[in-house]
Amino acid sequence: MITRPLELESRMSPPPRDLDFVAWVNVGVIVLFFSLFGSSFVLAPGLPVGVGEPGTLVLPSVGTASQGAGAASVVVSYRSDRIILFEGGMYSLSELRKHMEGYVKNHPGAVMLVRADRQVSVQAFADLCEMAKSVGFANVLLAAEPQSAQEQTK
């Protein structure tokens, strides 16, 4: 043909039928990283608030960054004194108790990470810690959300 004078297509090798060894290693490494990031090996940043001893609330100590880090079992987002996000649902503090009891029954020794907004009062956080202690959580970690750029300029 006039458009293919050298017939180069006939001299090309056929494309490979399956992935080579390096591609399978890359897929394995990606799966390994996703499984590690979803496991308890990734530490949750936060200040531990001890709720183990009856009648005591242990205040956190400031030290190295890894000292306050721990593996969190469940994350509770505390948006205001009336809005708490727990396991895909939105609850008030009074409604949250039975859901927390069910979670602790299925996961004994669980650690709760509380992501508190600045609208949450200290008393509301203390009430949540007291409830977590009475329900049976092993520990509570506090993680405060940083201010956005718009809030810092106000």
HUQUI-V282767 format. One line per field, one symbol per residue. ss: DSSP state (H for helix, E for strand, L for the rest). A space follows every 50 residues. Layout:
ss=???
This chain:
ss=LLLLLLLHHHHLLLLLLLLLHHHHHHHHHHHHHHHHHLLLLLLELLEEEE LLLLLLLELLLLLLLLLLLELLLEEEEELLLLLEEELLEEELHHHHHHHH HHHHHHLLLLEEEEEELLLLLHHHHHHHHHHHHHHLLLEEEEEELLLLHH HHHL
